[in-house]
Amino acid sequence: MSRAFCIPGIFFIFAALVLNFLVSISLPYLTALDVARATVNTGISAGNVDSGVREVRFGVWSSCAYTDDGTKTCRDAKPAYSVGFSDPKEQDVSVTVGPSWTRGLVLHPIATGVTFIALLFSFSTHIAVSLIASLLSFLSAVLTLIAFAIDIALFVYVKHQIKKLPNVEGTGKPGPGFWMTLVAFVILLLAGCTVCFGRRRQRMSSATAYPMTEARAPFWKRAFRRN
């Protein structure tokens, strides 16, 4: 691959890999990189915390509840987890963010794995291997886009569920992991295009590298040429 396109392509894929990897770790290990947040004005019951919860953060593997005094309580890490919210004044009124809304978050580590494979292939200067790297970059971009769509659905649903509690004023908002996924998607598109353009430039340079054969004289000149 052309050196002018090889290095930027590797850099783009590596940057997307770092972003996707950090989002994939997420809660309960990196509590600042949640996908969505639910914030309320008064203490509620959420998850395995009975009262005083002011904020709940949703990650790929778990959720964490934050109380009035700043105490953080995270659930055990597992895919397809669920979180319940209860009204502080009416305990029989509750809403739940079920596993059907968090199950798709496992697509984040899958996209990370495909991005890592694309990075390995991008180091090769072979035309066929660089083509595979480009295709893997686009595949990773598609997976990241689907993961981002799942993040949007989770954020909207959390916001909708919180508003069902009659005595609670709350809202939902995207977390840092939400925006990191969007940036990773854009970078992966740039990486795929850069690697693809590099492959095309290499093919063109290879085609012009062969020595040109001497052009034959026109027929009318060869007819009058002395032997």
N, C-alpha and C positions, 0 to 999 in steps of 0.2 A: 504494500500500500504506500501511496505517496506520503513522504514524511510530513508534508504540510498538513495533511488530514489525519495522519495516524495519531499524533500526540494529542490534539484536541479531542478526538474521538475517545481515546483512552481516559482522558481527564473527565469528560462528560459522564461516561459510564461509571467511573469510580465515584464521582460525586453523587450520582443517583443511588449507587450501592450503599454509600454511607447513610444517606437519608432514609432509604428503605429499611436498612438494618436497624437504625435507631428506633424507627417507628415500630418495627417488628418486636423489639424487646419490650418497650412500652411498660405499662403497669403490669404487675406490681413492682417491677425492678427500676424503671425510670419513670417516676411518678409525675415528672414535669412534662412528659411527652404523651399526654393523653389525646384521645381522638375527639371526645366530646365532654362537655361539663354541664351539670345541672346546679344552678345556684338559687337559693331561697333566702327570704328575708327573716325567717324564723326557724328555730330548730325543729327538725322532723326526724322520724325514724326511717332509716334507709339501710338496706342490706342487713348486716349482722350488728348494727349499732341501734340501740333502742330509742335514743333521743339526742337532741342537740346538734343534729347534722345540718350544716349550712351549705355544704358543697359536696357533690359526688362527681368523681372523674371516671370516665370510661376509657379503658385501654384495650389492647388486643386480647390479653389473656385474663384480665381481672378488672375490678373496680375498687376505688378507694374513697372512703368517706372522711370528711373533715368536719370536726365539731367546732363549737364556739371558742374553745380554749386552744385551738390549733392542733389538737390530737388527730393523728392520721391512723385510720384502720383500713387495711386492705384485705380483701378476700383471697383465698388460695387460688393460685394460678391454674386455670383450666380453660379449654376452648368452650364456646357456647355457654357462657355463664348468664345468670339472671340477677336483676336487682329490683327489690320492691321498695316502694315509698308509702309511708303512712302519714295521714293528717295528724298533727299534734293534738288537736281538740276533738277530733272524731276518729278514734283508732280503728273503727270498722270501715273507714273510707281509705282505700289504698289503691295504688296503681303499680304496675309491674312492667319493667323492660325485660321481656322474655328472651330465651336463648335463640329464638329465630332471628332476632335483630343483632345478635353478637356472633353468631356462628360464622358468618361470612368474613369476619375480620381476620381469620386465618389465611386469607388470600394475601395479606401483607408479607408474611414470611415466604410464601410461595413465589411472589414477585421478586423478593430479595434473592432467592436461590437462582432464578432464571437470570437476574442481573449479574450475579457473580459468574455464572457460566459465560455470559456474553463478554464479561471483562477478560476472562481467560482467553477466549478466542480472539479478542481484539488485539492482543499482543503479536499475533502472527501477521507476517507480510504476504502470505500466500493468498492468491486471489480467491480461491474457493473458501478458505477458512475465514477470510474477511467478509465474504458474503454471508456466511453462517452467523458471524458476529453481528452483522447488520440486521439480519432476520430475528436473531435472539433479542436484540435491543428493541425492535418494534414489538415483539411478543411480550417482553417485559413491560413496555409502555402500555399495551392493552390490558395486561393484568393489573398494573398499577391504576389505570383508569377505572377498571371495575371495582377495585378496592376503594378508590376515592368515592365512587357512587354509593358503595355500601356505607362509607363514613357519613355521607350526606344524609342517607336514609336514617341512620342511627341518630344523628344530631337532630333532625326534624322530629323524629318520634319521641326522643327524650324531652324535647321542648313541649311537644303536644301532651305528653303524659303528666308533666309537672303542672301544667295549667288545669288539669282535672281536679286537683286538690282544692276544695272550696275555701279553706282558711289559710291558704299559702299563696304568697306572691313570689313567683319564681320564674326563671327563664332558663333556656339552654343556649349554649354557645359553642362554637368549634374550639377544640384545643390545638396546641402547637403541632401535634402529630397530623392533624387534618390538613394544615397548610403545607407541612413538609411533604406529604404525599402528593399534593398538587404540584409542588416544585419538582419533585422527582419525576413525575409524569412528563412535564415539559422538557426536562433535561434529557430524558430517555429518547424523546422524539428528536431532539437535536443530535444526540449521539448516533441514532440510527441513520439519520440523513448524512451526517459527517462521514461515517464509515462507508456508507453507500457511495457517496461522491468520491471518496478516496479510492474505492475499488474501480469506479468508472475511469478516473484519471489514470490509474495504473494500467488499465487495459489499453487506453489510448496511447500512453507512452510506450507500451510494449509493441503496439502495432506499428509505430513509427520508428522503432529501433532497428528494424531490419534494413540493410543497405538496399537502396533503390537500383533496379536493373537499368541498364542503359536503354534509352528509348530507341525503337527502330525507326529508321528513316522512312519518310513517306514513299509510297509505291512509285510515284513519278520520278523521284530522285534515284531510287534503286534501279529503275529501268534504263536510265542513261548513265549509270555509273560504270566505269571501266572495271573489268575484272582483273 
